[in-house]
Amino acid sequence: MKALIAPPFSFTPMSLNLSKISPFASKSNLCNSTKNVQNLKFFCTKPIMASPRFPVVSLQNRYLHTEASSSSSSGEIHVIVGPMFAGKTTTLLRRIQAETEKGSFQVEQRKSFVQLNKTLKGLCFSGRLSEAVGLLWRMGLKADHGTYALMLQECLFRKDYKLGRRIHAQMVIIGYVPNEYLKTKLLILYAKSGDLVTAHVLFDKLQDKSVISWNAMIAGYVQKGFEEVGLSYYYKMKENGLTPDQYTFASVFRACATLAMLELGKQAHGFMIKCHISENVVVNSALVDMYFKCSSISDGHQVFDKSLNRNVVTWTALISGYGQHGRVVEVLESFHRMKDEGFRPNYVTFLAVLSACSHGGLVNEGWDYFSSMTRDYGIQPRGQHYAAMVDLLGRAGRLQEAYEFVLTSPCKEHSVVWGALLGACRIHGDIDLTKLAAEKFFELEQGNAGKYVVLANAYATVGSWDNVAEIRGTMRDLGVIKEPGYSRIELQGVVHFFLMGDKSHKHSEETYEMIKEMTCILKDAGYVPNFSDD
C-alpha cells in the first residue's frame, strides 16, 4: 500500500554528482561505505518532501531523503534524514514555544503559520512524530493539508493507528475540515486498524471515491474476515465505472481463497488480464495462493510458471500450496529451486516446509530445516515453528521427545506449542501426557473450546467415559461453547452454507436424505464410523 498512500508533494526530476552526495551520505548509518553510496540512483522522479532550508546541503538532503523514501522503511529514513533536520527543527520549536509563552505567536500570521508547519514536518522527518502531535494538542493549533498528510503517512508507515486517531481527534476538536485527499488518508488508517465502522462513515462522506478509497474498504473487510462484504464492494466499484488495480485484485483473490470460490476467482483473473495487470508480483502471489486453496493445483502451478517477476512471497505461495495438499516432494523440490535461484526463504517459507515434513514423516529432514533457520539465515524460530516441530515428533510417535523439546524451548510459555502436543497425545492415546499438556494449555489459554473437545476425545479414545463427562461438565460450567462446524460450496456462482444440525437451507431435506443413502452405502462396504469427534 506504500505506493497508494504517498503524500502529494511535487515530483521533480534531478541529477546529482556522486562526489557531492558521498560526504553527506557517509554520515548516515545506512550509507557508511562507498559501496552503499554507489547503490544510490543518479536520476529519480520521486516525491521531494518539504524541508527546512539548509544553506549548503539543501539539495543533497532532498536527494538522500528521496532515495530513502523509495528504498527504506520509515525507521531507516529517520536514520538518514533525522540528523539533517534535528538542529533546525529544535531551533524552530524553541522559538515557537518562547513566542507562545510571551503571547506573541499568532498562527493566523503567515510567518508564524509557515514556521509551525516547518517545525511539524521537521519533527516528522526526525522521527519525533509524537512530539509533533503533542505540539498540536498543547497549543490547539491548526496545521496545513500537507503537514497533516505527512503525519498520517508516518502513522501508516509505523502502523501506529492509535496516534493517527489522535491526529484525527485534534482535527475535529479545532474544527479543521480535511480535504478529499486527507479524508482518504483517514479512511485508509481506520480500515488498516480494523475500525471498519469509522472507515465506512468516512467512505460514505467522500464526494469523489477513488480507486484508492475503494481498495481500502475492500482490503479492510477482507483482512477483518468479512470476505463477502469485501467482494460486494468490489462489484460496487466496478458498477461505478472504476477499473480495479493490482491492489484490488490482490484483495479479491485473498477473499476467493478464503471462501474457496474458484469460479469467481477465475472470473476476476480473466478481468485482470483484460486490465493488463497479469505480470504484477503482488497479484500473482495472491493468485497462486488462491488457486491452490481452491484445489486447482494445475492452474496455480501454471500461473507461477508464467510469472516473469517472482519474489520470496510468490515462492512461498507455491510451497505452501503444495504443502496444503500433502505434496511433500514438490514442497522440498520447490524450496531448493527457490534457493538455487537466489531467493532467501523467510519465516513463512520455513513454516510451510516444516509442516510438509510433519505430514510426510520426515523427522530428520525437519530437524535439518529447523536448524538451518538460525544457522544459515539468521531467522529466529517463532512459536509456530516450535509447534510444527512438536507436531512432527508427535506424528512420528516420539511423544516424550516432543514433551522434552517443549520444556527446553524458549516458547514453552506459548499456548500454541502445548496445543500441538495435546493434539499429538490425542492421536496416540497417551492419557498421562494428555493431562499434562491440557493442564498447561488451559492455564495459558482459557476458554478455547477446541482443546477441551480434543481432551474429551482423547479420553473417549481409551474408553474413559467418566473423564469425558467431567470435561463436558467443565465446559458447561465455564460457559465454553464449541463453535458448530459448517461447510461451504460454490455452485453456479452462488455460495451455499451448511451449518451442522441446521435445516434452514431450502435444499436441506434432499441433502440429509443423500447423506443417509451415502452412509448406508459406506456401512455395506464395511466402514465403521468413528463418533469420537462429534
N, C-alpha and C positions, 0 to 999 in steps of 0.2 A: 504493500500500500504506500510505500515511501514516495513513489513517483506521483501518486494521486494527490498527496497532501502537501506538496511543495508550496511554499509561500509565493505570492505573486510579485516577486521582485523582478526588476528588469533583467533582460538577457543581453549580455554584452560579450561578443567575441573578442578575444585578445590573444596576443602572442608575447611571451616573455623570454628574456635571455636567461639561460640556466645559471650563468655565473652570478646574476643579480639575485636569484632565488636562493642559491645554496647557503649563503651566510645566515639567512633568516630561517630557512628550513632546518638547518643543522642544529638550531637551538631547541627544537622540539624533540620530545621523546620518540615520536614516530618517524622522524626524518633525521636520525642520528648518524647516518652514514651516506657516503656518496652514492652507493648502490641504490639506497632508498630514494634519494633525490632524483636519480636518473629515471626512476619509475614514474615521476610526475609527467603528465602530458603537457606539451608545449601549447597546444591550441585547445580551447574549450568554449562552450556556449552554455555554461551552467549558470544558475542564478547567482548574481553578485549581491550579497546581503549588505544592507546599510550598516555603516560602522562609524565610530568616532574618527575624527581626522587625525592622522599621524603625519608629520611634516616630511619624513624621509621614507618610511617603509609602507606608505598607504597602499600602493599598487601591489607590493609583494604580499601584504596582509590579505588583501582581497583575493589574490590568486590562490594563496595557500588555503584560505577558508573555502574557496570554491572547490578546490580539489578534495579537501577533507570532506565537504558535504556530499560529494558524489561517490566517495570511496570508503568512508569510515562510518563507524557508529557514532551516535551522539556523544558518548563519552570520549571517543578519540578526537572528535572535533575540538572539544574543550582543551585537550592536551596541546593541540597545535595552536589554537587561536586564543585560548584563555590568557596567556601572558601578554599578548599584544593589546588586549582590551582592558586588562585589570587595572593598570595605572590610571588611564584616562577616566575609566568608569568610576573608580574610587574618588577621584578629584571632583567629578560632576556630582556624585552622590553627596559628598560632604558639603558642596556648595548649596545644593537643594535643601539639605537638612538645616544648614545655617540660616538660609534665607527664610525657611519656613518658621524657624524659631523666632526670627525677627519680625515675621509677618509681612516680609517684602516679596515673598514668592507668590506670583499670581499666574496660575496655569492658563488663564484666559489670554495673557500676553503671549504673542507669537514666540518671543525669545525663550521664555520660561517653558512653553509647551515643547519647543524643539529640544531644549535641554533635558526635559523629563523623558522624552522618548528616546533620546540618545542614551541616557542612563539606563533605562529599562532594557534596551537592546544590548547594551554593553554587559549588563548583568547576565542576560541570557547567554551571550556568546562566551562569557567567563565561567559558565557552569553554575551560576548563582540565581537560578530561576526562583527559588523560594524567597530570596531577598527581594526580587522584582515584584512578586505577588504581594509580599508583605508591605512593600513601599506603597503600592496602590491602595491597599486596605487601610494602612495607618493614616494616609493623607487624604483618602477619599477622592483621589484624582482620576481623571479620565485620560486614557492613552489614545493613540490614533489606531486606525484599522490595521496598519502594517505591524505595529507593536503587538497588538492582541493576537494577530495571526501568528507571529513568531513565537509568542508564549504558548499558545495552544499547540503549535507544531512541536515545540520542545516537550510538552506533556505527552504527546503521542509517541515521540521517539523514546522517551523514558518509560512509557506505559504508566505514567503517574496520573491516573484518571481522577484521583481524589483532588489533586492540585488543580487539574483542569476544571473540575466542578467549582472550585473556589473562585477561579477566574470568572466563570460564568455568573456566579452569585454576585461578584463585585460589579459586573456589568449591569445586572438587574437592579441592584441597590442604588447605584448612582444614576440610573435612568439612561444608560448608554444603549443605543439601538444598533445592533450589529448589521452589517450589510449582508448580502446573499452569500458572499464567499465565507464570511465568518460563521454564518448560520450553518453552512455545510460542514465547516470545521467542527463546530459543536456537535452536529449530528454524528459525524464520524467518531468523535470522542465518546459520546454516550453509547453508540452502537458497539464500539470495541469494548467498553467497560461492562457490557451486558445489561445496561439500563435501557431496555427496548421501549418502555413506556414513554420516557422523556424523548428518546430518539424519534418515536412515532409522532409525538406532538410537534417537534421541530421540523420533521419531514413534511407534515401537513401544512405548516406555515410557509414553506418555501414557495415563492411565486414561480421561480424558474428551476424546476427539478432537473438537474444534470445527470449524466451517466454516473458521476461520482456519488451523488446522493442516493441514487437507486442502488448502486453497488454496496454502499454502507448498510442499507436496510437488508438487502439480500444476505450479505455476509453475516450481519449481526444475528439474524434469525437462524441461519444455518448453524453458526457456531454455538448458539444457545440451545440447539436441539429441536428447533421448530422448523424442520426442513420443508414441510408442506407449505407453511406461510412464506418462507423464503422463495419457494418456487412460484407461489401466487404473485409475488412482487416481480418476479422475472417476466411472467406473462403480461402483467400490467405495464411494465416498462416497454415491452415490445408493442403493446396496444397504443402506447403514447407516441409511437413513431421513433423511438430511440434505438440505436444499434448497439447491442451489447459489446463489451470489450473483453480483453483477456481476463480481467478480474471477475467480471460477471460469469463467464463460462467456468472459471475455476470453482466458484461457489456453487454453481448449478451442478457440476459434476460431483462435488462433495455431497450435495444433497441426494443426488441419484444413487451414489454409492451407499449411503446410509440406508436409504429406503429400498435398495435393490430394484430400482426402476430402470431396467435395461432399455426398454423401448424409448422412454423419454430421454435417456442418456444418449441413445443413438440419434434421435431427432436433433438434440442440441449439438451433437458432434457434427452432423451434416450442416446445420446452420452456421456453426463455427467455421467450417471450411469455406462456405459462401462468403463469410466476413473476412477471409484471408488471415486468420489467426492460428493456422494449423501448426506453425513451427515455433510457437512460444513455449519455453521450457516450463513455466509455471503451469500453464494449461495442460500440456502434455503429461506432466507428472500426475495431475489430478485425473486426467483421462485414463491413464494406465491403471491407476488405483480403482477407478470406477468400474472398468471392465472386469478386473479380477474379482472385485467384491460382488459383482453381478454374475459371477461364474462364467463369464465369457473370456476364457483364458486365451484363446486364439486371437481374439480382437485386441486384447491387452498387449499381447506379445507383438502383434503387427504394428500397433501404434508406437511401441517402444523402438522397434527396428527401423521405422521410418523417421524417427526423431533425429534431426541433424544436430540439435543442441541438447545435450544432456548434462545433468549435474548429479550430485550425490542424492538429491531428492528423487530424481527420476529413477536412478538405480535402486534406491531403497523401496520405491513403489513396486518395482518389478520383483525384487527379492521378497518383500512382504507378501505380495500377491501369490507367488509360488508357495510360500510357507502356509498361507491360509488354506491351500488345497492339498497340503501334505506332500508337495513335490520337493522332497528333501534334496535329491540330487541336483535339480535345477537351481535350488536356492544356493547351494555351495558353489556350483559352477558359475552362476551369475556373480556371486560375491568375489570370486577370484578374477573373473573377467573385469569387474569394476576396478579392482586394484591394479590389474595389468594395464588398464587404460589411464592410470594416473590419478584416480579419484580416491580420496581418503574417506573411509567409512565413518559415520557418526554414531552416536549412541543408539539411535533408532535402528540403524542398519544392523548393529550387533544384537539388538534385542530380537530382530527377525531371525537372525542366524542361530542364536541360542534356542529360540523356540522351535526352529526346524530340527535342530539336533535333538531336542527333547522328544519330539514326535517320532523321530527316526531311531531313537535309542542309541544315539552316537555319544556316549558318555565321554570317552577320551577326547574326541574331536571338540566337544563342547567345552571341556576344560582348557584346551589349547586356545580356542577363540576367546574365552573369558580372560585368560592370562594375557592374550595379545592386546586387549583393550588398553591396559595400562602400560605394558612393556613397549609396544610398538607405536601406539598412537597417543599416549598420554591422556586417555579418556578414563575418568574415574567412574567405575560402575555405580549405577543408581539402584534403588530398591527393587525396581522391576527386573534388573539384570540378575540380582541375587535370587529373586523369586523364580526366575527362569531356570537358574542352576538347581534350586531346590526341587523344582518340578522335574528337571532332567534326572536327578538322582532318585527322586521318588518313583517315577515311572519305571525306572530300572530295578526297583525293589530295594534300593540301598537307603532305607529309611533312617537308620541310625546315623549313617554318614551325613545324610541331609540334615538331621537334627543337630549334629555337631557343627556342621557348616553354618547353620543359622546362629548358633550360640557364639561362634567366633567371628561372625561378620560384623562390619560397622553398622549394618542395618537391622540389628536384632530387635530394635525398638520400633520397627516398621510393621504395620499390620499385614502388608502385602506378602512378606516372606512367611509369616505364620499361617496366612490363608493358603499359600501354596503347599505348605507342609500338611495342613489339615486336609486338603484335597487329596494329597498323595496317600495319607494314612487311611482315608476312607476307601480308596481303591484296593488297598492290600489288607484291610480289616484289622489294623493294629489298634486295638481299643486303648491300651495304656498310653501310647504316644498320641492318639487322637485326643484323649482327655487333656494331656499336657498342652498340646498345640491349641486346643479350643479355649482353654483357660487363659492362655496368653493373648490369643487373638481377641477374645471378648473384652479383656482388660484394656486393649488398645483401641478397639472399635466396637463400642456398644451399639446395639440397635440394628446390626446387619443381619437381616432375616435370612439371607442366602446361606451364611455359615452355620446358623442354627439348624437349618434344613440339612446341610452336609453332615453335621454331627449326628442328627437324628437318623439319617440314612446309614451312617457308619454303624450305629448300634443295631439298626434293622438288619444289616448285612449278616451280623453274627447272631441274630435272633434275640437280642437283649431288649425285649419289648417294654419292660418296666422303665428303662432309661429313655426309650423313645417317648413314652408318655410323659416322663418328667421334663424332657426338653420342650415338648409342645406345651406343657403347662407353664413353663417359664416364659415362653413366647407370649402366651395369653396374658400372664401377669404383667409383663413389661410393655404390653401393647404393641409388640413387634408383629407385623403382618407381612407375610410373603407376597410380593407383587405377583399377580396372576400372569402366567405366560400367555403369549399371543403369537400368532403367525400372520404373515402379510404376503399377498400375492398380487402381481400386476397382470391384469387381463384386459387386452384391447384398450390400453391407455388408462384404465381405471384401477386404483389400488384398493384391494379388499382386505379388511382386518377381521381376524377371527380370534376373539378372546376366549380363554379356557372356561368352559361352562356357560358361555354366553350364547343365547339363541335369538339375538336381535337381528342378525343378518337375514335378509329376505330369502336366502337360499340355505339357511341353517338346517332345515328339515332334510333336504336332499343330501347335505354334507354329512350329517350324522348317520344317515342311512347308508351312505357309501362307506363310512368308517366301520360300521358294523359288518358289512359284507367283506371288507378287506381283512378285518380281524378274524372272521370265520375262515377265510382262505389261509391265513397265516397259521392258525391253530391246526387246520387239517394238514398243513405241511410239516407239523411237528414243532412249531415255535412256542416256547413257554414265556409269556410276558413277565417282565420284572417291574413290580409296582413300588419298589422302594423309593423312587424319585418323585412320587406324587405328593 
